[in-house]
Amino acid sequence: MCLKPETVETVVMTTCVLHNLISMRTPQEFYVEGDQENANTGEIVPGSWRTDEATQAWGGFQKLKGNTSSKAAKYQREYLKAYFRSPAGSVWWQDNMI
């Protein structure tokens, strides 16, 4: 990543929080294996997330035309906003950053 170490830490932590949020909301529904490294050869072994079945599990995403958002997107935004403002999803320093 071409980012400052502090920014990389924030990106990784945010990714972990979003992963945990998705896992809590949809347990086992979207489970796929990530890529792994072969310990003997150092080669990358592709995970199950690269298969057609795994990508189809996410549903039929459609490209929206124009600058519109769906009701589902607005609901998701409100859900995430509430989660990150709650004790379960907030971090101690977030209010200082606003």
GIHU-V937084 format. One line per field, one symbol per residue. ss: DSSP state (~ for helix, > for strand, _ for the rest). psi: psi as a letter, one per 20 degrees, with the letter a starting at -180 (. if undefined). burial: # if it has 16 or more other ideal C-beta (glycine too) atoms within 10 Angstrom, else .. A space follows every 50 residues. Layout:
ss: ???
psi: ???
burial: ???
This chain:
ss: ____~~~~~~~~~~~~~~~~~~~~~__________>>______>>__~~~ _~~~~~~_____________~~~~~~~~~~~~~~~________~~~~_
psi: pmrqhhhgggggggggghghgghhhmpihkpqqrqrpphgijqpopriii qhhghhhianpqpqqamqqrhhghggghghgggiirhhiqqhihhii.
burial: ....................#............................. ................................#.....#.........
